[in-house]
Amino acid sequence: MTFGIDCFLGIDDHWKNPCVQLWHPTAGTLAHVPVPQFSLEAMSAADEEAQEYRRRFGFEYGNYDIERLCRPFESADSRAHDAYIELVDARYELMRSWACMYEPLPAGEYGTSALEDGLEEQLTEEANRHIAGNSELQGALSEHQFKRVLWVDGVDLSGEPEYSPDGVFSHPARIQVTNTVYGSR
């Protein structure tokens, strides 16, 4: 038997240690996957290929622009402040667009707002490690026993966002779980 559990997908745009996390309101953090390619250090030193990849997501800022985020903002100029905030927001949007890179399908269908494949695999693996043999955590997630997480999907970017217990802006998501050991995607 498989069934879904509502949870949240958080995109932490921390400047040094950005990550994507999967969490549940009563069970806490289920998975935490670092995305070092979005650290300011990595982004400001990106080669041309990496910058082109970012542009495909609509991120039109170059390495020099990213370096501005590394410096403390000290201008009284409101236009400079607005440009700075715009860059911070654009970086967050880049991370969100990368994480949820596949076009949403109609609600309820498999793959709704699907995640980047490698990210989903890492979230699923870490959630399974975290949940394995932890009956207390499983009980906090669901009244039904289950063996493992099959996939993460149903990320609702237009849904009511929440803040994780550690303050990460998060979107409603869903994990699909199974009570069979041999279940697969």
Backbone bond lengths (Angstrom), bond angles and torsions (degrees), N, CA, C in turn:
res aa  C-N    CA-C-N  psi(-1)  N-CA   C-N-CA  omega(-1)  CA-C   N-CA-C  phi
1 M - - - 1.436 - - 1.533 108.82 -
2 T 1.305 115.80 135.71 1.462 120.31 174.23 1.521 108.52 -118.29
3 F 1.304 115.65 151.02 1.461 120.73 176.66 1.521 108.76 -155.88
4 G 1.328 115.71 162.93 1.454 121.27 -177.92 1.514 112.30 -101.28
5 I 1.311 115.60 151.59 1.461 122.93 175.97 1.522 107.28 -128.95
6 D 1.319 116.34 127.04 1.462 120.81 178.11 1.524 110.07 -72.97
7 C 1.311 115.74 137.86 1.453 121.79 177.59 1.532 107.73 -152.32
8 F 1.316 117.69 -160.13 1.458 121.65 -179.71 1.525 110.45 -136.69
9 L 1.327 114.96 147.09 1.456 122.37 174.76 1.525 107.03 -110.16
10 G 1.318 116.36 117.82 1.458 121.18 -179.01 1.510 111.36 -105.30
11 I 1.329 115.66 139.43 1.465 121.50 177.43 1.530 106.07 -113.14
12 D 1.319 115.85 107.54 1.458 121.55 -177.85 1.523 108.46 -95.92
13 D 1.322 115.79 108.64 1.465 120.14 -177.50 1.533 112.17 -91.97
14 H 1.317 115.68 36.02 1.466 121.27 175.57 1.527 108.48 -50.78
15 W 1.313 117.56 140.79 1.456 120.27 -172.65 1.518 113.61 -71.32
16 K 1.346 116.96 -32.91 1.467 119.43 -179.31 1.523 112.71 -99.04
17 N 1.322 117.33 -36.40 1.470 121.63 -173.58 1.527 111.62 -130.32
18 P 1.325 117.87 64.65 1.466 118.85 -179.77 1.529 110.98 -67.69
19 C 1.324 115.33 152.06 1.461 119.32 -179.61 1.525 110.14 -155.68
20 V 1.305 114.34 169.72 1.459 122.17 171.03 1.515 104.98 -119.68
21 Q 1.325 116.03 133.05 1.452 118.62 -178.76 1.518 111.53 -128.16
22 L 1.300 114.80 150.44 1.454 123.17 177.12 1.523 105.81 -114.88
23 W 1.331 116.60 125.67 1.460 118.40 -177.76 1.524 111.15 -143.05
24 H 1.321 114.53 161.45 1.458 123.06 -178.32 1.533 107.47 -126.16
25 P 1.343 118.46 140.55 1.470 120.45 -176.02 1.534 115.05 -56.86
26 T 1.322 119.02 -36.32 1.466 119.27 -179.87 1.527 113.20 -102.64
27 A 1.312 117.97 -24.46 1.467 120.93 -177.31 1.525 112.87 -93.08
28 G 1.324 118.30 -16.11 1.455 121.10 -179.89 1.520 112.86 85.27
29 T 1.330 115.76 -155.35 1.460 121.44 -176.86 1.525 110.52 -73.86
30 L 1.336 115.22 127.00 1.466 121.58 178.62 1.523 111.13 -98.38
31 A 1.333 116.75 -32.45 1.464 120.87 -179.04 1.524 108.86 -155.60
32 H 1.319 114.50 147.96 1.464 122.56 -178.89 1.522 106.18 -140.76
33 V 1.339 117.19 110.36 1.462 121.09 -175.64 1.533 109.54 -115.53
34 P 1.332 118.11 115.53 1.461 120.95 176.82 1.533 111.12 -65.14
35 V 1.317 116.14 143.27 1.468 122.02 174.29 1.537 107.08 -127.73
36 P 1.346 116.33 73.91 1.462 121.20 -173.51 1.522 113.89 -61.94
37 Q 1.326 118.04 -19.92 1.462 120.13 178.86 1.530 111.80 -64.92
38 F 1.340 117.75 -13.76 1.461 120.92 179.53 1.526 112.95 -104.04
39 S 1.333 117.98 7.11 1.465 119.08 174.63 1.528 107.62 -68.17
40 L 1.316 116.52 152.65 1.469 118.97 -179.88 1.523 110.99 -61.10
41 E 1.319 116.70 -37.07 1.466 119.83 179.61 1.529 110.68 -61.61
42 A 1.318 117.15 -47.13 1.470 120.85 -179.40 1.524 111.15 -67.69
43 M 1.325 116.43 -41.48 1.467 119.01 -177.92 1.523 112.00 -68.12
44 S 1.336 117.37 -35.06 1.465 119.56 -178.30 1.526 112.09 -76.36
45 A 1.334 117.25 -14.38 1.466 121.27 178.92 1.529 111.86 -110.72
46 A 1.318 116.99 15.86 1.471 120.99 -175.65 1.523 111.50 -64.85
47 D 1.331 115.35 140.68 1.456 119.51 175.65 1.536 109.29 -78.11
48 E 1.313 115.97 176.52 1.470 121.03 -175.85 1.532 111.89 -60.16
49 E 1.323 116.52 -38.37 1.472 120.22 -179.97 1.535 111.14 -63.52
50 A 1.324 116.35 -42.95 1.470 120.27 179.04 1.524 110.84 -66.61
51 Q 1.328 117.08 -38.09 1.466 119.94 178.19 1.527 110.68 -66.26
52 E 1.324 116.72 -38.90 1.466 120.68 177.30 1.525 110.49 -64.32
53 Y 1.313 116.56 -40.73 1.472 121.12 177.65 1.531 109.90 -59.46
54 R 1.332 116.91 -43.74 1.474 120.84 178.50 1.520 110.77 -63.22
55 R 1.330 117.22 -38.78 1.473 120.18 -179.35 1.524 111.41 -62.48
56 R 1.332 117.22 -31.37 1.471 120.03 177.70 1.525 111.62 -62.80
57 F 1.306 117.61 -20.66 1.462 122.41 176.64 1.528 111.32 -95.88
58 G 1.326 116.95 7.89 1.458 120.82 178.55 1.519 114.45 86.70
59 F 1.322 118.04 10.41 1.458 122.04 -179.86 1.520 107.97 -90.82
60 E 1.316 116.39 104.14 1.467 121.86 -172.67 1.529 113.93 -96.08
61 Y 1.304 117.62 13.51 1.458 120.85 -178.23 1.529 110.12 -94.25
62 G 1.322 115.57 144.43 1.461 120.85 179.49 1.515 111.95 -100.42
63 N 1.316 115.30 -174.49 1.461 121.28 -177.75 1.525 112.42 -59.63
64 Y 1.332 116.82 -40.91 1.465 119.38 -179.37 1.525 110.41 -61.83
65 D 1.330 116.68 -40.81 1.465 120.11 178.94 1.528 110.70 -60.51
66 I 1.322 116.75 -42.64 1.464 121.14 179.91 1.526 110.17 -63.51
67 E 1.323 116.80 -37.23 1.466 120.10 178.73 1.525 111.48 -60.24
68 R 1.345 117.47 -29.07 1.470 120.25 177.07 1.521 111.26 -61.60
69 L 1.331 117.46 -33.49 1.461 120.50 178.69 1.521 111.73 -69.15
70 C 1.325 116.46 -25.22 1.462 121.03 -178.96 1.523 111.99 -73.51
71 R 1.316 116.74 -20.80 1.460 121.16 -178.86 1.529 109.47 -95.63
72 P 1.322 118.23 144.93 1.463 120.05 176.93 1.527 109.97 -61.20
73 F 1.313 116.05 140.48 1.459 120.28 179.61 1.519 108.52 -85.52
74 E 1.339 116.35 121.34 1.463 120.14 -175.17 1.519 113.03 -132.77
75 S 1.296 118.86 20.83 1.455 120.51 -177.14 1.523 111.05 -94.00
76 A 1.322 115.56 141.54 1.465 120.62 175.04 1.526 110.19 -88.78
77 D 1.310 116.56 -6.03 1.462 122.50 -179.82 1.530 109.44 -71.38
78 S 1.328 116.68 118.27 1.469 120.25 -176.48 1.529 111.78 -66.58
79 R 1.340 117.72 -31.66 1.469 119.35 177.57 1.523 110.87 -67.29
80 A 1.324 116.74 -39.53 1.467 120.44 177.92 1.534 109.71 -65.63
81 H 1.323 115.86 -39.99 1.468 119.85 178.10 1.527 110.43 -63.73
82 D 1.323 116.96 -43.85 1.468 121.00 178.66 1.532 111.16 -61.44
83 A 1.337 116.68 -40.64 1.468 120.79 179.01 1.531 110.43 -65.55
84 Y 1.319 116.09 -38.59 1.463 121.53 178.20 1.534 110.44 -62.63
85 I 1.324 116.88 -48.28 1.470 122.01 179.24 1.525 110.27 -63.99
86 E 1.320 116.87 -38.27 1.468 120.97 177.55 1.532 110.80 -60.49
87 L 1.320 116.99 -40.61 1.464 121.61 178.22 1.534 111.16 -67.20
88 V 1.327 117.35 -41.91 1.470 121.18 176.86 1.531 109.63 -59.76
89 D 1.331 116.44 -46.37 1.470 121.13 179.44 1.527 111.66 -64.80
90 A 1.329 117.17 -38.57 1.470 120.96 179.83 1.528 110.56 -65.31
91 R 1.314 117.51 -38.11 1.468 120.86 177.95 1.527 110.21 -64.66
92 Y 1.336 117.02 -43.51 1.468 120.09 177.03 1.531 110.20 -61.24
93 E 1.323 116.44 -44.65 1.470 120.49 -179.41 1.529 110.86 -63.53
94 L 1.331 117.65 -36.97 1.466 121.28 175.34 1.526 110.25 -60.16
95 M 1.318 116.83 -46.93 1.463 120.58 179.36 1.525 111.01 -61.58
96 R 1.319 116.37 -43.66 1.465 120.73 -179.41 1.526 110.56 -65.55
97 S 1.332 116.99 -42.85 1.465 121.02 179.55 1.521 111.30 -64.87
98 W 1.331 116.73 -37.72 1.459 119.96 177.60 1.530 110.47 -67.12
99 A 1.327 117.08 -47.14 1.467 120.78 -177.80 1.524 111.63 -61.98
100 C 1.321 116.96 -42.81 1.474 122.38 -178.27 1.517 108.65 -109.42
101 M 1.319 116.70 59.83 1.460 120.74 -168.95 1.519 115.56 -78.69
102 Y 1.311 118.65 -14.46 1.460 119.23 -178.12 1.514 111.01 -94.22
103 E 1.329 115.37 140.19 1.459 120.96 -178.96 1.522 110.61 -58.89
104 P 1.324 116.61 137.99 1.459 119.63 178.50 1.528 111.68 -65.57
105 L 1.323 115.46 142.90 1.457 122.83 172.54 1.522 107.43 -98.45
106 P 1.324 118.23 169.95 1.470 118.92 177.52 1.528 111.22 -53.59
107 A 1.326 116.02 143.78 1.463 121.83 -176.90 1.527 111.27 -51.23
108 G 1.319 114.86 139.03 1.449 120.70 176.89 1.514 114.86 90.58
109 E 1.317 118.15 -11.79 1.462 119.98 179.87 1.522 110.04 -88.35
110 Y 1.338 116.00 151.05 1.455 121.21 178.36 1.522 109.47 -56.16
111 G 1.288 116.17 133.47 1.451 120.28 176.03 1.513 114.45 91.47
112 T 1.322 118.28 5.19 1.457 120.44 179.74 1.527 109.49 -51.60
113 S 1.318 116.50 124.36 1.460 122.55 -178.20 1.524 110.97 44.83
114 A 1.308 115.01 55.89 1.464 121.17 -175.88 1.522 111.79 -65.02
115 L 1.311 114.83 150.54 1.453 121.94 -179.54 1.518 111.34 -87.75
116 E 1.311 115.15 161.52 1.463 121.66 171.73 1.528 106.49 -54.58
117 D 1.328 116.68 133.47 1.467 122.09 -169.70 1.531 114.11 -54.44
118 G 1.316 117.18 -49.57 1.462 120.16 -178.89 1.520 111.86 -63.77
119 L 1.321 116.77 -38.12 1.461 121.23 178.78 1.524 110.28 -65.19
120 E 1.322 116.70 -45.91 1.471 119.74 179.63 1.527 110.90 -60.83
121 E 1.322 116.13 -41.96 1.467 120.53 178.96 1.527 110.79 -61.40
122 Q 1.325 117.19 -44.27 1.464 120.83 179.93 1.527 111.40 -66.25
123 L 1.343 117.21 -42.26 1.464 120.39 178.13 1.525 110.67 -61.47
124 T 1.333 116.04 -44.01 1.466 120.86 -179.28 1.526 110.69 -63.96
125 E 1.335 117.24 -46.27 1.470 121.00 179.64 1.523 111.38 -60.75
126 E 1.339 116.72 -46.17 1.463 118.92 -178.49 1.522 111.06 -67.69
127 A 1.325 117.81 -39.97 1.470 120.31 177.49 1.526 110.05 -60.80
128 N 1.325 117.01 -42.24 1.467 120.02 178.81 1.526 111.56 -63.84
129 R 1.324 118.00 -40.56 1.474 120.86 177.00 1.529 110.44 -62.92
130 H 1.313 115.65 -41.39 1.463 121.67 -176.90 1.530 111.48 -69.05
131 I 1.321 116.48 -37.69 1.464 122.22 -175.30 1.530 112.23 -84.81
132 A 1.329 117.51 -28.84 1.475 122.43 -173.22 1.526 112.32 -49.84
133 G 1.315 115.45 120.59 1.457 121.04 175.96 1.513 115.53 69.91
134 N 1.321 118.47 4.52 1.461 121.53 -178.95 1.529 108.61 -100.23
135 S 1.321 115.99 85.99 1.467 120.26 -175.81 1.527 111.86 -65.03
136 E 1.328 117.54 -29.42 1.464 120.60 177.42 1.532 110.55 -64.68
137 L 1.315 116.14 -45.32 1.461 121.06 178.49 1.525 110.19 -65.67
138 Q 1.321 117.29 -43.56 1.462 119.94 178.17 1.524 110.65 -60.37
139 G 1.322 117.00 -40.37 1.463 121.19 178.19 1.516 112.29 -64.01
140 A 1.333 116.87 -34.55 1.467 120.30 177.51 1.526 111.20 -70.69
141 L 1.329 116.65 -27.32 1.465 121.28 -179.90 1.521 112.60 -82.38
142 S 1.325 116.79 -39.47 1.460 119.95 -172.85 1.519 110.87 -158.93
143 E 1.325 116.00 150.22 1.466 119.98 175.07 1.528 111.08 -76.58
144 H 1.328 117.15 -15.53 1.461 122.36 178.62 1.524 109.50 -95.02
145 Q 1.308 116.66 139.00 1.462 120.72 175.84 1.528 109.80 -72.46
146 F 1.310 116.82 144.92 1.461 121.27 175.70 1.514 109.10 -146.05
147 K 1.322 115.24 159.69 1.467 120.91 -176.14 1.519 113.39 -97.13
148 R 1.341 115.76 -38.06 1.465 116.61 -176.13 1.519 111.88 -162.45
149 V 1.329 114.17 162.67 1.461 122.76 175.26 1.523 107.36 -85.77
150 L 1.332 116.47 131.92 1.467 120.77 178.52 1.519 111.32 -91.42
151 W 1.319 117.17 -46.63 1.452 120.71 -179.34 1.515 110.58 -161.24
152 V 1.332 114.27 168.16 1.458 123.14 176.07 1.513 105.87 -117.17
153 D 1.325 117.46 129.52 1.465 119.43 174.34 1.519 109.35 -157.05
154 G 1.303 116.21 -164.31 1.456 120.73 178.14 1.516 114.06 64.09
155 V 1.320 118.23 28.88 1.458 120.33 177.95 1.523 107.38 -68.52
156 D 1.311 115.94 122.07 1.463 121.33 -176.29 1.526 109.11 -106.16
157 L 1.324 115.29 93.28 1.463 120.02 -177.57 1.521 112.42 -69.22
158 S 1.335 117.06 -18.87 1.464 119.97 178.58 1.527 111.36 -96.58
159 G 1.330 116.93 -4.19 1.462 121.22 -179.41 1.516 111.83 -73.61
160 E 1.307 115.03 172.76 1.464 121.30 -179.85 1.531 109.80 -68.02
161 P 1.332 117.96 113.01 1.468 119.82 -178.85 1.531 111.16 -72.94
162 E 1.294 115.04 158.27 1.465 123.34 177.79 1.522 107.49 -130.50
163 Y 1.304 115.64 163.56 1.460 120.37 170.56 1.516 108.02 -105.32
164 S 1.321 116.01 133.24 1.463 120.45 177.95 1.527 108.35 -66.93
165 P 1.329 117.71 167.13 1.466 119.56 177.91 1.533 113.54 -55.49
166 D 1.340 117.42 -27.34 1.465 119.17 177.88 1.526 112.61 -99.65
167 G 1.340 117.48 17.42 1.454 122.20 170.47 1.512 117.20 86.30
168 V 1.326 118.60 18.83 1.463 121.38 -179.13 1.527 109.64 -90.49
169 F 1.328 116.18 127.60 1.463 122.66 178.20 1.523 108.37 -62.94
170 S 1.336 117.42 125.57 1.466 121.57 -170.63 1.518 112.30 -134.68
171 H 1.328 115.22 153.61 1.462 122.84 -179.90 1.528 109.81 -115.35
172 P 1.345 116.90 146.86 1.465 119.18 176.43 1.529 110.48 -57.07
173 A 1.314 116.21 140.44 1.469 122.72 178.87 1.523 107.54 -147.08
174 R 1.302 115.52 -178.92 1.461 120.62 -178.33 1.526 108.70 -144.60
175 I 1.327 115.61 140.39 1.457 119.43 170.69 1.524 107.36 -110.83
176 Q 1.304 115.43 141.78 1.465 121.47 175.87 1.518 106.49 -101.80
177 V 1.327 116.89 126.52 1.459 121.51 -178.11 1.526 109.96 -121.79
178 T 1.324 115.71 162.17 1.464 120.83 179.06 1.522 109.80 -135.42
179 N 1.328 114.98 153.33 1.464 118.58 175.71 1.522 111.63 -100.18
180 T 1.345 116.28 9.44 1.464 120.15 175.90 1.518 109.55 -104.94
181 V 1.309 116.11 144.76 1.462 120.97 -178.41 1.516 111.17 -73.70
182 Y 1.323 117.41 -34.47 1.460 121.48 -172.94 1.521 113.46 -92.13
183 G 1.325 119.44 2.40 1.465 121.22 -179.23 1.510 111.62 -58.00
184 S 1.302 116.96 146.34 1.464 120.89 178.55 1.508 109.41 -137.92
185 R 1.299 114.99 170.92 1.467 121.84 -178.74 1.479 111.53 -64.99
